[in-house]
Amino acid sequence: MASCDVLVRGAGAVGLAAALALARQGLAVALLGADGRAPGPDIRVYALNPAAVELLRSLRVWDALPAEARTAVYDMHVEGDAPGATLDFSAWSQGTEQLAWIVDAAELEAALLTAARYAPHLSVVKTEVEAPLQVVAEGKASPTRARLGVGVQSHRYGQRAVAARLDALWPHAGLARQWFRSPDVLALLPFDRPRAGHGYGLVWSVPDERADELMALSAPEFEQALADATAGASGALTLAGERATWPLTIARAEQVSGPGWVLVGDAAHVVHPLAGQGLNLGLADVAALARVVAAREPWRGLGDARLLARYARERAAPTLAMGQLTDALLQLFASERPLLRELRNRGLGLVDRLAPVKRFLAARALDA
């Protein structure tokens, strides 16, 4: 292939979704970066909101996932670091079937890649292809973004995420649990692997030094640390595989579009995982870009800077708001100052009693 309409750089979940969404419009799309990874043991899970699921369904990927690779979240329980500081959300109160879905990351990317390989108008390439539009989906360390000269505002939190797959003694019943305590945030995400009805994906955000300690613990010691941190809320938790860790940052590209190019996903923005919105934001980028391209004037080229600026404007407010929200929550709950500790715990209880505020907060997460 010497040329195409769109070159998508990066074959993670966001890049694959972008390639599929644009190819469905009849555009000739080239996907650069697919490595042919097969599904296999992988500790990563994604928390997807209904908007993200709807996009995947429209791409005919959602129903291709194995049943046990996606688990519905019906309720969420949040605890602070003081007695009575709790907050509960339910799908019923939001008028939706599920609050979110927890999805096996490797299975999702494999399903997307399979769809890409069989999609009309889409070619997987291994070398550069000329195109009037380049969609940059290479992740937070994007080399193409650097070559374009786009600056990034970035801040390291001095924290790392510790992730693992867990097997629980008690059934999860579709309940996600989260603990906000100074200075860490711990999330148990219900998942039907390794055992249907009894699995969890763990994401535990802790200071760097504590992450080193947790990674160095033996399996029984780590399981005891989990029991202490969760007060046995889900029964005994057993490691179902290896642990992994990565540094946590907040980042925002200073520009997400220009003549002939756009940034999507982590190449454009990175947020703290405490709200589980990283991939949701990236898939929302894809949906917005697809809408903008589909609605362009017949005479306007795909790489037209004014056209692509429409995408940038549409995504500016949602991505900025989510970045600010997750950052503010982290700063609030990471603080050990007594006054802030009192305020945040009172705040959790207050919000739990104010149904309209709860509905507003949940709706923002569902629509991100």
Buried (B, 14 or more C-beta within 10 A) or exposed (E): EEEBBBBBBBBBBBBBBBBBBBBBEEBBBBBBBBEEEEBEEBBBBBBBBBBBBBBBEBBEBBEBBEEBBBBBBBBBBBBBBBEEBBBEBBBEBBEBEBBBBBBBBBBBBBBBBBBBEEBEBBBBBEEEBEBBBBBBBBBBEBEBBEEBEBEBEEEEBEBBBBBBBBBBEEBBEBBBBBBBBBBBBBBBBBBBBBBEBBBBBBBBBBBBEBBEBBEEEEEEEBBEBBBEBBEEBBBEBBBBBEBBBEEBBBBBBEBBBBEBBBBBBBBBBBBBBBBBBBBBBBBBBBBBBBEBBEEBEEEEBBBBEEBBBBBBEBBEEBBEEBBEBBBEBBEBBBBEEEEBBEBBBBBBBEBBEEEEEBBEBBEBBBEB
